[in-house]
Amino acid sequence: MDKYDKSSPTSFALGLTVCFEAIQYSEVTKLYLSPNLNEGETYDRLSQLAKEKHIPVIINNQKIFKALSGKDNVMAIAEFVKKESQLDSNLPHCLLVNPMNMGNLGTIIRSCLAFGIKDLGIVKPAADCFDPKVIRGSMGAFFRLRVHNFASFEEYRKAYPDHHLYPFMLQAKKHLGEVEFQKPATLIFGNEAKGLDRTYLDIGEPVLIKISSELDSLNLDNAVSIGLYELSKTI
């Protein structure tokens, strides 16, 4: 078992909960179990699920587990095939433009599933959505979403020309609570440090999340969660 390589066709799901999600909703090629994982209900359920899916189970040593995960408490690792999915052209999308923080990306993926928005687009350059840190940060929600990377915003727009666009920007005039989302809708969010550039003011219907004057902005994952919650009311 090697450390994660971005150029590799496979990645790793770290942890028991994430492994269950990976096995059920993705193509897992191998399941590694730590020798420190005590046999019991969880062990039996995971082993049985792997058996049903014809996935080889390998008992590995703890030193290798720590080298891959950076932690001592990871008891299971699933190696899965990296696959992108086409987004559903009839459903709402969340589009992230150049997100760079893997922790934020994992949290956003989890929020997408929580609010029923299962189509996530990512405009490059961006954090690697297949990185084990992102997968674990999502608590396995990644495997239930359709996720697709785009080389540019223009590529996304060309692929989904019928979507109504809602860029979230500090320079926008209309507050989120005033917006009536048209279907199918795409919520667009920018980079953690810079947000969206001013050209997005001329795209669709820019949206502002009104916050206290004591803060200049919200963290990206917080802003996305708020936007997704409002959009979920229209589904």
Buried (B, 14 or more C-beta within 10 A) or exposed (E): EEEBEEEEEBBBBBBBBBBBBBBEBBBBEBBBBBEEBEEEEBBEEBBEBBEEEEBEEEEBEBEBBBEBBEEEEBBBBBBBEBEEEEBEEEBBBBBBBBBBBBEBBBBBBBBBBEBEBBBBBBBBEBBBBBBBBBBBBBBBBBBBBBBBBBEEBEBBBEBBEEBEBBBBBBEBEEEBEEBEBEEBBBBBBBBBEEBBEEEBBEBBBBBBBEBEEEEEEBEBBBBBBBBBBBBBEEE
